[in-house]
Amino acid sequence: MPQDQGAQSLISLVILIVVFGAIFYFLIIRPQRRREREHKKLLQSLKRGDRVVTAGGIYGTIDKIDDDTVILSLEEGAKVRIAKSSIVEKVRK
């Protein structure tokens, strides 16, 4: 009898770990991967003249795009170089 109880508790532990793993995957990992794909698609679609917002809340128009950086034209003619990955969204004109 003691071996049956040990086997049953081991099986229930394995089932519990699998259930928690599935919950973790569907609530945390999967949505994060989807956001990463959407952000990558956004960065690939950027072109000169697009109005964007950075993670720091800076609004600007793309003046030049390199592989890793973007030069934004801000109001009053100021220009700033930022990391391309810090762009979070395009702004509708």
C-alpha positions as CSV (number, residue, x, y, z in Angstrom):
1,M,0.0,0.0,0.0
2,P,2.7,2.6,0.8
3,Q,4.1,2.2,-2.7
4,D,0.7,2.9,-4.3
5,Q,0.4,6.2,-2.3
6,G,3.9,7.2,-3.3
7,A,3.2,6.5,-7.0
8,Q,-0.1,8.4,-6.8
9,S,1.5,11.4,-5.2
10,L,4.3,11.4,-7.8
11,I,1.8,11.3,-10.6
12,S,-0.3,14.1,-9.1
13,L,2.9,16.2,-8.7
14,V,3.8,15.7,-12.3
15,I,0.3,16.6,-13.4
16,L,0.4,19.7,-11.3
17,I,3.7,20.8,-12.7
18,V,2.5,20.3,-16.3
19,V,-0.7,22.3,-15.6
20,F,1.4,25.2,-14.1
21,G,3.7,25.0,-17.0
22,A,0.8,25.3,-19.5
23,I,-0.7,28.2,-17.6
24,F,2.7,30.0,-17.5
25,Y,3.2,29.4,-21.2
26,F,-0.3,30.7,-22.3
27,L,-0.4,33.7,-19.9
28,I,3.2,34.9,-20.1
29,I,5.4,33.5,-22.8
30,R,3.0,33.3,-25.7
31,P,1.8,37.0,-25.4
32,Q,5.3,38.2,-25.0
33,R,6.5,36.5,-28.2
34,R,3.5,38.0,-30.1
35,R,4.4,41.5,-28.9
36,E,8.0,40.9,-29.9
37,R,6.9,39.8,-33.4
38,E,4.6,42.9,-33.8
39,H,7.4,45.2,-32.7
40,K,9.9,43.6,-35.1
41,K,7.3,44.0,-37.9
42,L,6.9,47.7,-36.9
43,L,10.6,48.4,-37.0
44,Q,10.9,46.7,-40.4
45,S,8.1,48.8,-41.9
46,L,9.6,52.2,-40.8
47,K,10.6,54.6,-43.6
48,R,11.7,58.1,-44.0
49,G,8.9,60.6,-43.2
50,D,7.0,58.4,-40.8
51,R,5.8,60.1,-37.6
52,V,6.7,58.0,-34.6
53,V,6.7,57.9,-30.8
54,T,9.7,56.6,-28.8
55,A,9.7,54.7,-25.5
56,G,10.6,57.9,-23.8
57,G,7.5,59.7,-25.2
58,I,9.4,61.8,-27.8
59,Y,7.4,62.5,-30.9
60,G,9.3,63.0,-34.2
61,T,9.5,62.4,-37.9
62,I,12.1,59.9,-39.2
63,D,14.8,61.8,-41.2
64,K,17.2,58.9,-41.7
65,I,17.3,55.2,-40.9
66,D,20.4,53.1,-40.3
67,D,20.6,49.5,-39.2
68,D,20.4,50.2,-35.5
69,T,19.7,53.9,-35.2
70,V,17.2,56.5,-36.4
71,I,17.6,60.2,-36.7
72,L,14.4,61.9,-35.7
73,S,13.5,65.5,-36.7
74,L,11.7,67.1,-33.7
75,E,9.7,70.3,-33.7
76,E,11.7,73.5,-34.0
77,G,14.1,71.7,-36.4
78,A,16.1,69.8,-33.7
79,K,17.4,66.4,-34.7
80,V,18.2,63.5,-32.4
81,R,19.7,60.1,-32.9
82,I,18.0,57.3,-31.1
83,A,18.1,53.5,-31.0
84,K,15.8,52.0,-33.6
85,S,14.5,49.6,-31.0
86,S,13.2,52.5,-28.8
87,I,10.4,53.3,-31.3
88,V,7.2,52.0,-29.9
89,E,4.5,53.1,-32.4
90,K,3.7,55.0,-35.6
91,V,1.5,58.1,-35.2
92,R,-1.3,58.7,-37.7
93,K,-0.9,61.9,-39.6
